[in-house]
Amino acid sequence: MGNINVVHLVVFSLGVLLPCLCQGDSDDATTAVYVVTLRHAPVSHYYGELRREVNGFKDDAAPTPGRTQFHKPKGYDNTTKTDKRYGSYISRVHDSLLKKVLKGEKYLKLYSYHYLINGFAVLVTQQQAEKLSRSGEVSNVVLDFSVRTATTHTPQFLGLPQGAWFQDGGFETAGEGVVIGFIDTGIDPTHPSFGDNNSEHPYPVPPHFSGICEVTRDFPSGSCNRKLVGARHFAASAITRGIFNSTQDYASPFDGDGHGTHTASVAAGNHGIPVIVAGHHFGNASGMAPRSHIAVYKALYKSFGGFAADVVAAIDQAAQDGVDIISLSITPNRRPPGVATFFNPIDMALLSAVKAGIFVVQAAGNTGPSPTSMFSFSPWIYTVGAASHDRVYSNSIFLGNNVTIPGAGLAPGTDESKLYKLIHAHHALSNDTTVADDMYVGECQDASKFNKDLIKGNLLMCSYSIRFVLGLSTIKRASETARNLSAAGVVFYMDPFVIGYQLSPVPMKMPSIIIASTNDSKVLMQYYNSSLEIDAVSKKIVKFGAVAGICGGLKANYSSVAPKVMYYSARGPDPEDSLPHQADILKPNLLAPGNLIWAAWSSAGTDSVEFLGENFALMSGTSMAAPHVAGLAALIRQKFPNFSPAAIGSALSTTASLYDKSGGPIMAQRSYASPELNQSPATPFDMGSGFVNASGALNPGLIFDSGYDDYMSFLCGINGSAPVVLNYTGQNCGLYNSTVYGPDLNLPSITISKLNQSRTVLRTVRNIAQNESYSVGWTAPSGVSVKVSPTHFCIANGERQVLSVLLNATLNSSVPSFGRIGLFGNQGHVVNIPLSVMVTISSNTTTS
């Protein structure tokens, strides 16, 4: 999918050496990693909320040679908000339990979780896992699973300079004091996007954060600062599988992939950093919250991806360190089995994070555009889909027959005053090279195969085959070939076997173009072949008659048809289970820019070979969309420090835009092949509440709030869930209202999977602005009548208002239909509430 980032995730984190394998009598049965949860509540539940306290504890002991060291960022004296000795005590309790239950058998404990989850990850056999599950102290045992990872201009596109930044005092203070934690592939600390000395306004020390900075050869002392305030890595689960390569994957927070550096800079990269790639300047970059602080928890790796056990350890540590926001550009590789998708170790750890006051943002996944392709499930997680923005890069080639063919490529053009001969690679081979000897020679990967005298000063035509898609051949090597042969430029035509491939712009130093369409490539080849003069006897080419000029693709163009939902962005409805039945929860929650995003790149980043060695990369995916929202959430947290995670999500959702720049409805691409030709107006299952409105989110007027107890009631309302809830949380559903279902959660949306005749849904709003009068309007979904009461209300600052929404099915239908409720305030606030109904059963027999 072009530059869409899909990284397979395997979880484990190690900042210290693994504990010794416990020896004893045991067979050699196959082992696996299991995540074990105990019945006793974790620290965050015991204290009720995340404690932002500062201890005087400081470890000044000299580091042991050969082991990972831990340094505090410059300016930090505190270490943890909760006494480290409590964490050590919990770890000893876990060790004691393992020894007691497994009695001398072999096992390997990978992690002790104590802040969000009271439990541990352990390498054991299936029989040993069953023994643990029978212990009275153990509530849940789950097999570890794999997961995957799913801006020079976007601040302007989102109106930040004159909007959200302006409201908060400009980019010099935007997001200051807020810490964003990234669970990703790490970070390149040398990148200027993460320095703390590029401003006359010094970075403050966030007093509530207590994280540390690992020190290794790859991540030396001084890597962290007042901007990058913490960095750790987690890889134990991968190490137990024997797939961790410390040289390639870096046993440190250093980013050997590029993805984590990119996402961190999208959210919180410094303002005004020049983007120079392949010697070309593409503007200046900035994160959404350029003064926010960054904490990195590396749990993803280039060579294998990641595992849940490591991710849970990273989340647990991030919460204990005191991050305000967690940004997750990861999703599971499959839907979790069991009574509901919500019950999996990652989502349940994130539920505890939300209880601790942390706003959690997750990428929807790059599994679109099919319905129910969503891989971010839970209502306490804010799920973000990917949209285009208005900046596009286009290139073209002008042929000697006056035909212009569009293409791609971030490359300069040829001299506008002249046209150049086109020479196909197959027709410029050296005397000792034939196509029979090298069937891939047309991909131009080796200059020694060609006749330099024939190519010099002309345009070399190369085949773009499936091998480029697979990374076996590269644009960079073909460009080097052309440069070594003194070609005037390179023209890549698409191999006819590469069907429907969506090509992203690639940086190239010399005049170049990639013709992305197979049909347009045929047009080029027909012109080329018809212009050849071939000797009738020898069958040799005596004249190359085709000429062309490359227009160049360095200059950005701006389109009014933006944003639109990208074809790869995962879609709702939200699957409740693996069958899947639909959940009464709207997913995604929101759209944000995710396509063709310039952001920082690791100096050793290998995720995209075309950006290898560059400081910035142009990437696409929901991985890029999620950190946009994480950064904007930091602006909200800065302005409203007492907002709950749900209130932050409400502010983002209710103010979202439903229209593109031209004033038309936001469109959604419906197919992978030819997405521009297959699109229709987006529904809430494509875009959630709409496209993020950065300025509006800082002035929402009314908010919908909910909290941990509401989510627990929702989980207890799922049929057959009581034992699972007890296993994961240690709490009895008898303590909660188990008649709360998805539509009853106080969300800024209403989603009903099955409307049987009629249903009344209540919503409560709270006014965080000045006194205001609101009128209520709505558009009903097809086959449904809607009545909202009251239709007018006045609400003072801090007051609450209950809205009653009565939905009646007027037709039988199994086709999802959509509507909307709008609350219109006389002070200018507009609150948007999407309605989605999937199945309707009316009291009459009319069928739709």
C-alpha positions in Angstrom: 0.0 0.0 0.0 2.7 2.5 -1.0 4.1 4.0 2.1 1.2 2.9 4.3 2.9 1.7 7.5 2.1 -1.9 8.5 4.5 -3.2 11.1 3.9 -6.5 12.8 4.1 -6.1 16.6 5.5 -8.5 19.1 5.6 -7.4 22.6 8.4 -7.4 25.3 10.5 -4.8 27.0 13.9 -5.1 28.5 15.8 -2.3 30.1 17.7 -4.8 32.3 18.9 -8.3 31.9 16.4 -11.2 31.9 16.0 -13.1 35.1 17.6 -16.6 35.2 15.5 -19.5 33.9 14.3 -21.3 37.0 15.6 -24.9 37.0 13.8 -28.0 38.1 12.3 -31.2 36.8 10.2 -30.6 33.7 9.6 -32.0 30.3 10.5 -30.3 27.1 6.9 -29.4 26.1 6.4 -26.5 23.8 6.4 -23.2 25.7 4.7 -19.9 24.9 4.3 -16.5 26.5 1.2 -16.0 28.6 -0.2 -12.8 30.3 -1.4 -13.7 33.8 -3.7 -11.4 35.8 -4.1 -11.6 39.5 -7.2 -10.9 41.5 -5.7 -8.2 43.7 -6.2 -4.7 42.2 -3.2 -2.9 40.6 -1.7 0.3 42.0 -3.7 2.7 39.9 -7.0 1.2 41.1 -5.8 1.2 44.7 -5.1 4.9 44.6 -8.2 5.5 42.5 -6.4 7.8 40.0 -2.9 8.5 38.7 -0.9 10.1 41.5 1.3 12.9 40.3 3.6 13.0 43.3 7.4 13.5 43.3 9.6 11.4 45.5 13.1 12.3 46.7 14.4 8.8 45.8 17.4 8.9 43.5 19.6 6.0 42.5 23.2 7.2 42.3 24.7 3.8 42.2 27.3 3.3 39.6 26.0 1.2 36.6 27.1 -2.4 36.2 29.4 -2.7 33.2 27.7 -4.4 30.2 24.2 -3.6 31.5 21.7 -1.0 30.4 22.0 2.2 32.4 19.2 4.5 33.2 19.6 8.3 33.2 17.2 11.0 34.1 16.7 13.7 31.4 18.5 16.9 32.0 16.8 19.0 34.8 15.2 16.0 36.5 15.8 15.0 40.1 12.6 13.0 40.8 12.2 9.4 39.7 8.8 8.0 40.4 5.4 9.1 41.6 4.9 5.9 43.5 7.6 4.4 45.7 9.7 2.0 43.6 9.8 -0.3 46.6 6.1 -1.1 46.1 6.8 -2.2 42.6 9.6 -4.5 43.9 7.2 -5.9 46.5 4.6 -6.8 43.9 7.3 -8.4 41.8 8.3 -10.6 44.7 4.7 -11.5 45.2 4.6 -12.7 41.6 7.8 -14.7 42.0 6.4 -16.3 45.1 3.2 -17.3 43.4 5.1 -18.8 40.4 7.4 -20.8 42.7 4.4 -22.1 44.8 2.3 -23.1 41.8 5.0 -24.5 39.5 7.1 -26.0 42.3 10.5 -26.3 40.8 9.5 -26.6 37.2 11.1 -24.5 34.5 9.6 -21.1 33.6 10.8 -17.6 32.7 9.0 -14.5 34.1 9.3 -11.7 31.5 7.5 -8.9 33.2 5.8 -7.9 36.4 2.9 -5.5 35.8 1.8 -3.6 38.8 0.5 -0.2 37.9 -2.4 -0.7 35.5 -2.6 -4.5 35.8 -1.6 -6.7 38.7 0.0 -9.6 36.9 3.0 -10.8 34.9 4.1 -12.2 31.6 5.7 -15.6 31.8 7.1 -18.3 29.4 5.5 -21.6 30.3 4.0 -24.7 28.8 0.3 -25.0 28.2 0.1 -27.5 31.1 1.8 -25.0 33.4 -0.5 -22.2 32.2 -3.5 -24.4 33.2 -2.0 -24.9 36.6 -1.7 -21.1 37.0 -5.3 -20.6 35.9 -6.4 -23.0 38.7 -4.7 -21.0 41.4 -7.1 -19.1 43.6 -4.9 -16.0 43.4 -5.1 -15.9 39.5 -8.0 -14.4 37.7 -7.0 -14.7 34.1 -4.4 -16.4 31.8 -4.2 -15.3 28.2 -1.9 -16.5 25.4 0.3 -13.6 24.1 -0.6 -12.4 20.6 1.0 -10.4 17.9 0.0 -6.9 16.9 0.9 -4.5 14.0 1.4 -0.8 13.6 -1.1 0.6 11.4 3.7 17.4 8.5 5.0 20.4 6.8 1.5 21.5 5.7 -1.1 19.9 7.9 -0.8 22.5 10.7 -1.9 25.1 8.1 -4.6 22.8 6.7 -6.0 22.4 10.2 -5.8 26.1 10.8 -3.4 25.9 13.8 -1.3 29.1 13.3 -4.4 31.4 13.3 -6.6 29.1 15.4 -5.7 26.7 18.1 -2.1 27.9 18.5 -3.2 31.5 18.4 -5.7 30.9 21.2 -3.0 29.4 23.4 -0.3 32.1 22.7 1.2 30.8 19.5 3.4 27.8 18.7 6.0 28.9 21.3 3.7 27.6 24.1 1.4 25.1 22.2 1.1 22.0 24.4 3.6 23.1 27.0 3.7 20.9 30.1 1.8 18.0 28.5 3.6 14.7 28.1 2.7 12.4 25.2 3.7 8.8 25.5 4.4 6.9 22.3 4.2 3.1 22.1 6.1 2.6 18.8 9.4 1.7 17.2 11.5 4.1 19.3 13.0 7.5 18.4 16.1 9.1 16.9 17.1 11.5 19.7 19.6 13.3 17.4 16.8 14.7 15.2 16.3 18.5 15.5 12.6 17.9 15.8 13.3 16.7 19.4 15.9 19.1 20.6 15.3 21.4 23.5 17.6 24.3 22.6 16.1 25.6 19.4 14.0 28.3 21.0 14.6 31.4 23.1 11.8 30.2 25.3 13.3 27.3 27.4 11.4 24.1 27.9 10.0 23.7 31.4 10.3 20.4 33.4 6.9 18.7 33.6 6.7 18.2 37.4 4.2 15.3 37.2 6.4 13.1 35.0 8.9 10.7 36.5 10.2 8.6 33.6 13.8 7.7 33.0 16.0 7.5 30.0 17.8 4.2 29.1 21.5 4.7 28.2 23.1 2.3 25.8 25.7 2.5 23.0 22.9 3.3 20.6 21.2 5.7 22.9 24.1 7.5 24.8 23.9 9.7 27.9 22.4 13.1 26.9 19.9 11.6 24.4 17.1 12.8 26.5 16.4 16.4 27.4 13.6 18.7 28.5 11.8 17.9 25.2 12.4 14.2 25.0 11.8 13.4 28.7 11.9 9.6 28.8 12.8 6.6 26.7 12.7 2.9 27.3 12.5 -0.3 25.2 10.6 -3.5 25.7 11.5 -6.7 23.8 11.4 -9.7 26.2 8.6 -11.6 24.4 10.6 -11.5 21.2 13.8 -12.5 22.9 12.2 -15.6 24.3 11.2 -16.6 20.8 14.8 -16.2 19.5 13.8 -13.7 16.9 15.4 -10.5 18.4 18.4 -9.3 16.5 20.1 -6.7 18.7 22.2 -5.3 15.8 19.3 -4.8 13.5 16.5 -4.1 16.0 18.6 -2.1 18.5 18.3 -3.2 22.1 17.6 0.4 23.1 15.0 3.1 22.5 16.8 4.0 19.3 14.6 3.8 16.2 16.0 1.5 13.6 12.7 1.5 11.6 11.7 5.2 11.3 8.0 4.8 12.1 8.3 5.9 15.8 10.4 8.9 14.9 7.8 9.9 12.3 4.7 9.6 14.6 6.4 11.4 17.5 7.2 14.4 15.3 3.7 14.5 13.9 2.3 15.0 17.3 4.9 17.0 19.1 7.9 17.7 16.8 9.5 21.1 17.2 8.2 24.0 15.1 10.0 25.3 12.0 12.4 22.5 11.2 13.5 22.6 7.5 12.4 19.5 5.5 15.2 18.7 3.1 15.0 15.4 1.2 17.2 14.3 -1.7 18.6 17.8 -1.8 15.2 19.5 -2.2 13.5 21.8 0.3 9.8 20.9 0.9 9.0 23.5 3.6 9.3 23.6 7.4 7.8 21.0 9.7 6.0 21.2 13.0 4.1 18.9 15.3 0.5 19.6 16.3 1.7 20.5 19.8 5.3 21.6 19.2 5.9 22.5 22.9 4.6 19.2 24.3 7.1 16.7 25.8 7.8 13.3 24.4 8.2 10.0 26.2 9.1 6.9 24.2 8.2 3.3 25.0 9.7 1.2 22.2 7.8 -2.1 21.8 7.9 -2.5 18.0 10.8 -3.6 15.9 11.6 -3.6 12.2 12.5 -7.3 11.7 9.5 -8.9 13.5 7.0 -6.3 14.7 5.7 -6.7 18.2 3.8 -8.8 20.9 1.1 -7.9 23.3 3.1 -8.8 26.4 5.7 -6.1 25.6 3.0 -3.6 24.6 1.2 -4.1 27.9 4.5 -3.6 29.8 5.1 -0.4 27.8 1.6 0.9 28.6 2.0 0.0 32.2 5.3 1.9 32.5 4.0 4.9 30.6 1.1 5.3 33.0 3.3 4.8 36.0 5.7 7.5 34.6 2.8 10.0 34.5 2.2 10.6 30.8 -1.0 12.6 30.0 -1.7 11.0 26.6 -0.8 7.7 25.0 -0.5 7.4 21.3 -0.8 3.9 19.8 -0.3 3.4 16.1 -0.8 -0.3 16.6 -3.6 -2.8 16.2 -3.9 -6.6 16.8 -3.4 -8.9 13.9 -6.8 -10.5 14.5 -10.0 -9.9 16.4 -9.7 -11.2 19.9 -11.6 -14.4 20.6 -14.2 -14.7 23.4 -17.4 -13.0 24.4 -16.3 -9.6 23.1 -13.5 -7.9 21.3 -13.1 -5.5 24.3 -11.7 -8.2 26.5 -8.0 -8.4 25.6 -4.9 -7.5 27.6 -4.1 -4.3 25.7 -7.6 -2.8 25.8 -8.0 -3.8 29.4 -4.7 -2.2 30.3 -5.8 0.9 28.5 -9.1 0.9 30.4 -7.0 1.2 33.6 -5.0 4.0 31.9 -8.2 5.9 31.2 -9.2 5.4 34.9 -5.9 7.0 35.7 -6.8 10.1 33.6 -4.8 9.3 30.5 -6.3 10.0 27.1 -5.7 7.1 24.7 -5.5 7.5 21.0 -5.3 4.6 18.6 -5.0 4.2 14.9 -8.0 2.5 13.3 -5.9 0.3 11.2 -5.0 0.0 7.5 -7.5 -2.7 6.7 -10.1 -0.7 4.8 -12.2 -0.1 2.9 -14.4 -3.1 3.7 -17.1 -2.8 6.3 -16.3 -4.1 9.8 -12.6 -3.9 9.1 -12.0 -1.9 12.3 -9.2 -3.1 14.7 -9.7 -0.6 17.5 -12.7 -1.7 19.4 -13.3 -0.2 22.9 -15.3 2.9 23.8 -12.6 4.2 26.2 -10.1 4.3 23.3 -10.2 7.2 20.8 -10.0 5.7 17.4 -8.7 7.7 14.4 -9.1 7.0 10.7 -7.0 8.5 7.9 -8.0 11.2 5.5 -6.3 13.1 2.8 -5.4 16.8 3.1 -5.3 19.4 0.3 -1.6 19.3 -0.6 -0.7 17.0 -3.5 2.4 16.4 -5.5 2.0 15.7 -9.2 4.5 15.1 -12.0 4.0 14.6 -15.7 5.9 13.8 -18.9 5.3 15.6 -22.2 5.7 13.4 -25.3 6.8 14.4 -28.7 3.4 13.6 -30.1 1.9 16.4 -27.9 0.5 13.9 -25.3 1.0 14.6 -21.6 0.9 11.6 -19.2 0.5 12.1 -15.5 2.8 10.4 -13.0 4.5 10.6 -9.6 7.9 11.5 -8.3 9.4 14.2 -6.0 11.9 15.1 -8.7 13.1 18.0 -10.7 12.1 18.3 -14.4 14.3 18.4 -17.4 15.2 21.6 -19.3 11.9 23.1 -20.4 13.4 24.4 -23.7 14.2 21.0 -25.1 13.0 17.4 -25.5 15.2 14.3 -24.9 15.4 11.0 -26.6 13.7 8.1 -24.9 15.9 4.9 -24.7 14.3 1.7 -23.3 16.6 -0.2 -21.0 16.3 -3.4 -23.2 17.6 -1.4 -26.2 20.6 0.0 -24.4 22.3 -3.2 -23.2 26.0 -3.7 -23.3 27.4 -6.2 -25.8 27.7 -9.0 -23.2 24.2 -8.6 -21.7 20.9 -10.0 -22.9 17.4 -10.1 -21.5 17.7 -13.9 -21.6 20.7 -13.7 -19.3 19.0 -11.2 -16.9 15.3 -11.1 -17.0 15.2 -8.2 -14.6 17.7 -6.0 -16.4 14.8 -3.7 -17.5 14.5 -2.6 -13.9 17.9 -0.7 -14.2 19.5 -1.9 -11.0 23.1 -2.4 -12.4 24.9 0.2 -14.5 27.4 -2.3 -15.8 24.7 -4.0 -17.9 24.2 -1.0 -20.1 25.8 0.9 -23.0 26.7 4.3 -21.5 27.3 5.9 -24.9 23.8 5.2 -26.0 22.1 6.4 -22.8 24.3 9.5 -22.1 22.2 12.7 -22.3 18.9 10.8 -22.9 16.0 9.6 -20.9 16.4 6.0 -19.7 13.1 4.0 -19.6 12.9 1.4 -16.8 10.2 -1.1 -15.9 8.5 -0.7 -12.5 7.7 -4.3 -11.6 6.3 -6.2 -8.6 9.9 -6.4 -7.4 9.8 -2.7 -6.6 6.7 -3.3 -4.5 8.4 -6.1 -2.7 11.6 -4.1 -2.1 13.8 -6.4 -4.3 14.4 -3.5 -6.7 14.5 0.1 -5.7 14.0 3.5 -7.3 17.2 4.7 -5.6 19.3 2.0 -7.3 17.7 2.7 -10.7 18.5 6.4 -10.2 22.1 5.6 -9.4 22.3 3.5 -12.5 21.0 6.4 -14.6 23.3 8.9 -13.0 26.3 6.6 -13.5 25.4 6.3 -17.2 25.1 10.2 -17.5 21.4 9.9 -18.4 19.3 13.1 -18.6 16.7 11.5 -16.5 14.7 8.3 -15.7 11.2 7.3 -16.8 9.6 4.4 -15.0 6.6 2.8 -16.7 4.3 0.4 -14.8 4.6 -3.3 -15.6 1.2 -4.6 -16.8 1.3 -7.3 -14.0 1.3 -4.6 -11.3 -2.5 -4.0 -11.1 -4.1 -1.4 -8.9 -1.0 -0.5 -6.9 -1.3 2.8 -5.2 2.1 4.6 -5.6 3.2 7.3 -3.2 5.6 10.1 -4.3 9.3 9.0 -4.1 12.2 11.5 -3.7 14.6 11.5 -6.6 17.6 13.8 -7.1 17.7 13.8 -10.9 14.8 14.4 -13.4 12.5 11.4 -13.0 8.9 10.3 -13.2 7.0 7.1 -12.3 4.0 6.5 -14.6 1.7 4.8 -12.0 -1.1 3.8 -14.4 -0.7 0.6 -16.5 -3.0 2.2 -19.2 -0.8 5.3 -19.3 2.2 3.1 -19.5 0.8 1.4 -22.5 0.3 4.8 -24.2 3.9 5.6 -23.5 5.1 2.3 -24.9 2.9 2.5 -28.0 4.4 6.0 -28.8 8.0 4.7 -28.1 7.6 1.6 -30.2 5.9 3.4 -33.1 8.8 5.9 -33.2 11.6 3.3 -33.6 13.2 2.8 -37.0 14.3 -0.8 -37.4 16.4 -2.2 -40.2 14.4 -4.7 -42.2 17.3 -7.1 -42.6 19.2 -7.0 -39.4 16.2 -6.2 -37.2 18.4 -3.8 -35.3 17.2 -0.3 -34.2 18.8 2.4 -36.4 17.0 5.4 -34.9 15.3 6.2 -31.6 12.5 8.6 -32.7 10.6 9.1 -29.4 11.3 12.3 -27.5 9.9 13.7 -24.2 10.4 16.1 -21.4 9.8 15.6 -17.7 7.8 18.4 -16.1 9.0 17.7 -12.5 7.1 17.1 -9.3 8.7 19.2 -6.6 6.1 21.9 -6.5 3.0 21.2 -4.4 -0.5 21.8 -5.7 -3.6 22.4 -3.5 -7.0 20.8 -4.0 -10.4 21.9 -2.8 -11.6 18.3 -2.7 -10.1 17.5 0.7 -10.4 15.9 3.1 -11.6 12.5 1.9 -11.5 9.1 3.6 -8.5 7.1 2.3 -9.2 3.7 0.8 -7.0 1.9 3.4 -8.6 3.5 6.5 -10.4 0.8 8.5 -14.2 1.1 8.6 -17.0 0.4 11.0 -19.3 -0.8 12.3 -17.3 -1.8 15.3 -17.1 -5.6 15.6 -18.3 -6.7 19.1 -16.9 -10.2 18.7 -15.0 -12.4 16.2 -18.1 -13.6 14.3 -18.5 -10.6 14.1 -21.7 -9.1 15.6 -21.8 -5.3 15.5 -21.2 -3.4 18.6 -23.4 -0.4 19.6 -20.3 1.8 19.6 -19.3 4.2 16.9 -15.9 3.5 15.3 -13.9 5.2 14.1 -14.4 8.2 16.3 -12.8 10.8 14.0 -10.8 11.5 10.9 -7.4 13.2 10.8 -4.8 13.8 8.1 -3.0 10.5 7.4 -2.0 10.5 3.8 1.3 11.8 2.4 2.5 13.3 5.7 6.0 14.8 5.9 7.6 14.2 9.3 10.9 13.3 10.9 12.7 10.1 10.0 15.4 8.2 11.8 18.9 8.4 10.5 19.0 4.6 10.5 15.3 4.1 9.5 14.8 1.2 7.1 11.0 1.0 6.9 11.2 2.8 3.5 14.3 2.2 1.5 13.6 5.2 -0.7 14.0 7.5 2.4 17.0 5.6 3.8 19.5 8.1 5.1 17.1 11.1 4.9 16.0 13.2 7.9 12.3 13.3 6.8 10.0 11.0 5.1 6.6 11.2 3.3 4.4 8.5 4.8 0.8 7.4 4.7 -1.5 5.4 7.0 -3.7 5.6 10.0 -0.4 5.5 12.0 0.1 9.1 10.8 -3.5 10.1 11.6 -3.5 9.0 15.2 -0.6 11.3 16.4 -2.3 14.3 14.8 -5.1 13.8 17.2 -2.7 13.0 20.1 -1.0 16.4 19.5 -4.4 18.2 19.3 -5.5 16.4 22.5 -2.4 17.9 24.2 -3.6 21.4 23.3 -7.0 20.5 24.9 -5.4 19.1 28.0 -3.2 22.3 28.3 -6.3 24.5 28.1 -8.6 22.3 30.2 -6.2 20.4 32.6 -9.2 19.0 34.6 -10.9 17.4 31.5 -11.4 13.7 31.8 -10.3 11.5 28.8 -13.9 11.2 27.7 -14.3 15.0 27.8 -11.3 15.5 25.6 -12.8 13.0 23.2 -16.1 14.7 23.3 -14.5 18.1 22.5 -12.8 16.5 19.4 -15.9 14.7 18.2 -18.7 17.2 18.7 -16.9 20.0 16.9 -15.7 17.8 13.9 -16.3 19.1 10.3 -18.7 17.2 8.0 -17.6 19.1 4.8 -14.5 19.4 2.6 -12.8 22.6 1.6 -15.3 23.2 -1.3 -18.3 22.9 1.1 -19.4 19.6 -0.2 -19.8 16.4 1.8 -16.6 14.5 2.8 -16.2 11.7 0.3 -14.9 8.2 1.1 -12.8 6.0 -1.3 -14.5 2.6 -1.7 -11.9 0.5 -3.4 -8.1 -0.2 -3.4 -8.0 -0.3 -7.2 -8.7 3.2 -8.7 -9.9 4.7 -5.5 -10.5 8.1 -7.1 -13.0 6.5 -9.4 -14.8 4.6 -6.6 -16.0 7.0 -3.9 -19.2 8.2 -2.4 -20.3 10.4 0.6 -18.8 9.2 3.8 -21.0 7.8 6.6 -20.2 7.7 10.3 -18.8 4.2 9.8 -16.2 5.8 7.5 -15.4 9.0 9.3 -16.9 8.8 12.8 -18.1 12.2 13.8 -16.2 13.8 10.9 -12.9 15.5 10.2 -11.0 17.0 13.2 -11.5 20.7 13.8 -8.6 21.9 15.8 -9.8 25.3 16.7 -13.4 24.1 17.4 -12.2 21.4 19.8 -10.7 24.1 22.1 -14.1 25.8 22.4 -16.7 22.9 22.3 -19.4 24.6 24.5 -21.0 21.4 25.7 -19.3 18.1 26.5 -20.4 14.5 27.0 -18.6 12.9 29.9 -18.2 9.3 31.2 -15.8 7.4 33.3 -14.5 4.1 34.5 -17.6 3.0 36.3 -19.7 3.7 33.1 -17.3 1.5 31.1 -17.5 -1.2 33.7 -21.3 -1.2 33.6 -21.1 -1.4 29.8 -18.8 -4.4 30.0 -21.0 -6.1 32.6 -24.0 -5.6 30.3 -22.5 -7.9 27.7 -24.2 -11.3 27.8 -22.0 -13.8 29.6 -19.3 -11.3 30.4 -19.4 -11.4 34.3 -16.8 -14.1 34.7 -14.5 -12.4 32.1 -14.9 -9.0 33.8 -14.0 -10.6 37.1 -11.0 -12.3 35.6 -9.6 -9.1 34.0 -10.5 -6.5 36.7 -11.0 -8.5 39.9 -14.3 -6.7 40.3 -17.7 -8.3 40.6 -20.4 -7.2 38.1 -22.9 -7.2 41.0 -21.3 -3.8 42.0 -22.3 -2.3 38.6 -25.5 -1.6 36.7 -25.4 -4.5 34.2 -28.4 -3.1 32.3 -26.2 -0.5 30.6 -25.6 -1.2 27.0 -23.7 0.5 24.2 -26.3 3.1 23.4 -26.6 3.9 27.1 -23.0 5.1 27.4 -22.9 8.9 27.5 -21.0 9.1 24.2 -21.2 12.0 21.7 -22.8 9.6 19.2 -25.7 7.1 19.1 -25.2 3.8 17.5 -27.8 1.0 17.6 -27.0 -2.3 15.9 -30.6 -3.6 16.2 -33.6 -1.3 16.7 -36.5 -3.5 17.6 -39.5 -1.2 17.1 -38.5 1.6 19.5 -35.9 2.7 21.9 -35.2 5.8 24.1 -31.6 6.9 24.6 -30.5 9.5 27.1 -27.6 11.8 26.8 -26.2 14.3 29.4 -24.3 17.4 28.4 -22.4 19.8 30.6 -21.8 23.4 29.7 -18.1 24.5 30.0 -18.7 27.9 28.4 -20.8 30.9 29.3 -24.6 30.8 29.8 -26.2 29.8 26.5 -29.5 28.9 24.9 -29.6 26.0 22.6 -32.1 24.8 20.0 -32.2 21.2 18.8 -32.5 19.9 15.3 -32.1 16.5 13.7 -32.1 14.4 10.6 -33.5 10.9 11.0 -31.9 7.8 9.6 -33.9 6.1 6.8 -36.7 3.9 8.2 -36.5 5.6 11.6 -38.4 8.4 13.2 -36.6 10.5 15.7 -37.8 12.8 18.5 -35.5 14.7 20.8 -36.7 16.5 23.9 -36.3 19.2 25.0 -36.1 21.0 21.6 -34.9 24.1 23.4 -33.0 24.7 26.6 -31.0 27.3 28.4 -27.9 26.1 30.3 -25.6 28.0 32.6 -21.9 27.4 33.0 -21.2 24.2 34.8 -24.9 23.0 34.6 -26.0 19.7 33.0 -28.9 19.0 30.7 -30.4 15.6 29.9 -31.5 15.0 26.3 -34.1 12.2 25.6 -33.9 10.7 22.1 -36.8 8.5 21.0 -36.1 6.3 18.0 -39.0 4.4 16.3 -38.5 1.9 13.5 -40.9 2.7 10.6 -39.6 0.1 8.2 -38.0 -3.3 8.4 -34.4 -3.0 7.0 -31.0 -4.7 7.3 -29.2 -1.8 5.6 -27.4 0.6 7.9 -28.9 4.1 7.8 -27.6 7.4 9.3 -28.8 10.6 10.7 -27.6 13.4 12.9 -28.6 15.5 15.9 -27.4 19.1 16.1 -27.4 21.4 19.1 -27.2 25.0 18.1 -26.2 27.6 20.7 -27.0 31.3 20.4 -23.3 32.1 21.2 -22.1 30.2 18.2 -21.5 26.7 19.6 -22.6 23.8 17.4 -22.6 20.3 18.8 -22.7 17.4 16.3 -24.1 14.0 17.3 -24.1 11.3 14.6 -26.9 8.6 14.6 -26.3 5.2 13.2 -28.9 2.3 13.0 -27.9 -1.0 11.4 -31.0 -3.1 11.6 -34.6 -1.9 12.1 -37.6 -4.1 13.0 -40.9 -2.2 12.8 -44.3 -3.3 14.1 -45.7 -3.4 10.5 -44.8 -5.7 7.7 -43.3 -3.2 5.2 -39.9 -4.4 4.0 -37.1 -2.2 2.6 
